[in-house]
Amino acid sequence: MTRAAVYLRISSDPSGQQLGVTRQREDCEKLCQAKGWTPAEYLDNDVSASNGKTRPAYQKMLADIETGLVSAVVAWDLDRLHRRPIELERFMELADTHRLALATVSGDVDLSTPQGRLVARLKGSVARHEIDQMSARQARKHRQNAEQGVPHWRRAFGYLGDTYQPDPTTAPLVKQAYAAVLAGASLAEICRLWNDAEAFTLNGKLWTHAQVSNFLRKPRNAGLRAHNGEVIGKGTWPALVDESTWRAAQTVLEAPGRKPGRKTVKKHLLTGVLGCGKCGHYLSGHTQQKAIVYVCKACRGVNVRAAHVEPLIYELVSGRLAMPDAVDLLKAEIHDEQEAEAIRLELETLYGELEKIGVERGQRLLTGQQAKIATDLVNEDIAKLERRQQDQERLRVFQDLPLGKPEVADAIERLSPGRFRAVTDILMTITVAPVGKGGHVFNPQRVQVAWR
């Protein structure tokens, strides 16, 4: 008796109930009974045949055909077997070699004849065309949804379930994280902030640096709709943080060393802050014999103990910020709320211009060259405004510090390492000279400070 491979497949079965393949199974088993064939089932449920990915049951069936375990194939229709012409051609070669019988509920196909092969190829071409048409329709639909601001997500940190409304518990933490980034905090500090607050990921797990980095880059958090990596326009959901703050944070996050996937944790307080007086590189903290030592990775010619240099830098920073004129650090060019708001609104207008250019290009009202010229001009204006805005953003570094007062020293001691590095970067550049003679005794003059 002929042993027939009954191949069952459906591309999408989100419920997992296999109702689609159950219908196929019933029809294919009736066909086997009518032909007097013994069915052997091969099931690929919720598996597409159009994306080129491996179909386990299909591959097992091909192997069994080659070994002679089955000599016929039954399917509900040819498109259950193949949706890609290249797979059909390989199958026909195998069928010809092993004299394979092929039957479908919609009618038998004799692959040993030119007419049967033609029918199979025509059906394969039609299936491929249907896939291409469906892909084009889906792509256009996704683009239209993006242009209308329709969200492409259901659940996200900072929002309540699938309501698209800010979560009163986690939304403030998101806003706090962006402010911390602009104030110089590290990703490790934001991880610690959220994990300590037990505001875990959607999977209930602790946050990692890479996850925080990726999350803070999401335009969604600023109420912006993105499509294929491009911000299309405003979304229809409330923002967790205003657009200007989000864009300012992107500038910080895109700085070298803060890309996702790379180690972004600066474990020691002054890593990256101290310059090498020999080669111009920077010093990194290492533990040597239970003591932290800052060493130049490049030339290895300069090192200094943390116990010597850290108190010195704390003293210098505290002393500078306790001076009466320290309040002048807050006198940035646009330290005026009305002017800062005007710049923010102007930036939003320019961001809108970029969106308009994109829409007009999509509607073919602009050529590619015209769109590029217009985009470059708008981006130049945005860059100028953002440079002015940076002065305003850097004021976050000094937020809540009692500048010009003696108690600023205690506040400096309580700063996180990331924020202390940000304060130091605004105030000074620090270079550590080689040891020289008498190196067994620390000489404070080796630490050379240039005030900004």
Long-range contacts (C-beta under 8 A, 24 or more apart in sequence): 1-36, 1-37, 1-38, 2-35, 2-36, 2-37, 2-38, 2-71, 2-72, 2-101, 3-37, 3-38, 3-40, 3-69, 3-70, 3-71, 3-72, 4-32, 4-35, 4-37, 4-38, 4-39, 4-40, 4-70, 4-71, 4-72, 4-73, 4-74, 4-101, 4-103, 5-40, 5-42, 5-61, 5-64, 5-65, 5-70, 5-72, 5-73, 5-74, 6-32, 6-39, 6-40, 6-41, 6-42, 6-74, 6-75, 7-42, 7-44, 7-57, 7-58, 7-61, 7-73, 7-74, 7-75, 7-80, 7-81, 8-41, 8-42, 8-43, 8-44, 8-45, 8-75, 8-76, 8-80, 9-43, 9-44, 9-45, 9-47, 9-49, 9-55, 9-57, 9-58, 9-80, 9-81, 10-45, 10-46, 10-47, 11-46, 11-47, 11-48, 11-49, 11-50, 12-46, 12-48, 13-45, 13-46, 14-46, 16-46, 18-45, 20-45, 21-45, 24-75, 24-76, 24-80, 27-76, 27-105, 28-74, 28-75, 28-76, 28-105, 31-74, 31-103, 31-105, 32-74, 35-103, 37-72, 37-74, 39-74, 40-64, 40-69, 40-70, 48-83, 49-79, 49-80, 49-81, 49-82, 49-83, 49-84, 49-87, 50-83, 50-84, 50-131, 52-84, 62-91, 62-94, 65-94, 65-98, 65-100, 66-94, 66-98, 68-98, 71-98, 71-99, 71-100, 71-101, 72-100, 72-101, 72-102, 72-103, 73-100, 73-101, 73-102, 73-103, 74-103, 74-104, 75-102, 75-104, 75-105, 76-104, 76-105, 76-106, 77-104, 77-105, 77-106, 78-104, 78-106, 78-109, 78-120, 78-123, 78-124, 78-127, 79-123, 79-127, 82-124, 82-127, 83-124, 83-127, 83-128, 83-131, 84-124, 84-128, 85-121, 85-124, 85-125, 85-128, 88-120, 88-121, 88-124, 92-117, 92-120, 142-227, 143-227, 143-362, 146-225, 146-226, 146-227, 146-232, 146-233, 147-225, 147-232, 147-233, 147-359, 148-236, 149-225, 149-232, 149-233, 149-234, 149-235, 149-236, 150-225, 150-236, 151-220, 151-225, 151-235, 151-236, 151-237, 152-225, 152-227, 153-220, 155-202, 156-202, 156-218, 156-220, 157-199, 157-201, 157-202, 157-215, 158-221, 158-240, 159-237, 159-240, 164-236, 164-237, 164-238, 165-237, 165-238, 166-238, 166-240, 169-199, 170-199, 171-240, 173-197, 173-199, 174-221, 174-240, 174-241, 175-240, 175-241, 177-212, 177-216, 178-216, 178-221, 178-241, 178-245, 178-246, 178-249, 179-245, 179-396, 180-418, 180-419, 181-216, 181-249, 181-252, 181-253, 182-245, 182-248, 182-249, 182-252, 182-393, 182-396, 183-396, 183-397, 183-399, 183-419, 183-422, 184-397, 184-418, 184-419, 184-421, 184-422, 184-423, 184-425, 185-416, 185-418, 185-419, 185-422, 186-264, 186-265, 186-266, 186-416, 186-417, 186-418, 187-212, 187-213, 187-258, 187-264, 187-265, 188-264, 188-265, 188-266, 188-418, 189-416, 189-417, 189-418, 190-216, 209-263, 209-264, 209-265, 210-260, 210-261, 213-253, 213-258, 213-259, 213-260, 213-264, 214-260, 216-249, 216-253, 217-250, 217-253, 217-260, 219-246, 221-246, 222-246, 222-247, 230-358, 231-351, 231-355, 232-355, 232-358, 233-355, 242-344, 243-347, 243-348, 243-351, 244-344, 244-347, 244-348, 244-389, 247-347, 247-386, 248-386, 248-389, 248-390, 248-393, 251-386, 251-390, 266-417, 266-418, 266-421, 268-292, 268-294, 268-306, 268-417, 269-306, 269-310, 269-417, 269-420, 269-421, 270-294, 270-306, 270-309, 270-310, 270-313, 270-421, 270-430, 272-421, 273-313, 273-421, 273-424, 273-425, 273-430, 274-304, 274-309, 274-430, 274-431, 274-432, 275-429, 275-430, 275-431, 275-432, 276-301, 276-302, 276-431, 276-432, 277-302, 277-431, 277-432, 277-433, 277-434, 277-446, 277-448, 278-302, 278-433, 278-434, 283-432, 294-432, 301-434, 302-432, 302-433, 302-434, 302-435, 303-435, 304-432, 304-442, 304-446, 304-447, 305-442, 308-442, 309-432, 309-447, 312-444, 312-447, 313-424, 313-430, 313-447, 314-409, 314-412, 314-413, 316-428, 316-449, 317-412, 317-420, 317-423, 317-424, 317-427, 317-428, 318-408, 318-409, 318-412, 320-427, 320-428, 320-451, 321-401, 321-403, 321-404, 321-408, 321-412, 321-423, 321-427, 322-404, 322-405, 322-406, 322-408, 322-409, 323-404, 324-404, 325-404, 326-403, 326-404, 326-408, 327-403, 327-404, 329-398, 329-403, 329-426, 330-395, 330-398, 330-403, 332-391, 332-392, 332-394, 332-395, 333-388, 333-391, 334-388, 334-389, 334-391, 334-392, 335-391, 335-392, 335-395, 340-389, 340-392, 343-385, 343-388, 343-389, 343-392, 344-389, 346-385, 347-382, 347-385, 347-386, 347-389, 350-378, 350-381, 350-382, 350-385, 351-382, 353-378, 354-378, 354-379, 394-426, 397-422, 397-423, 397-426, 398-423, 426-452, 427-451, 427-452, 428-452
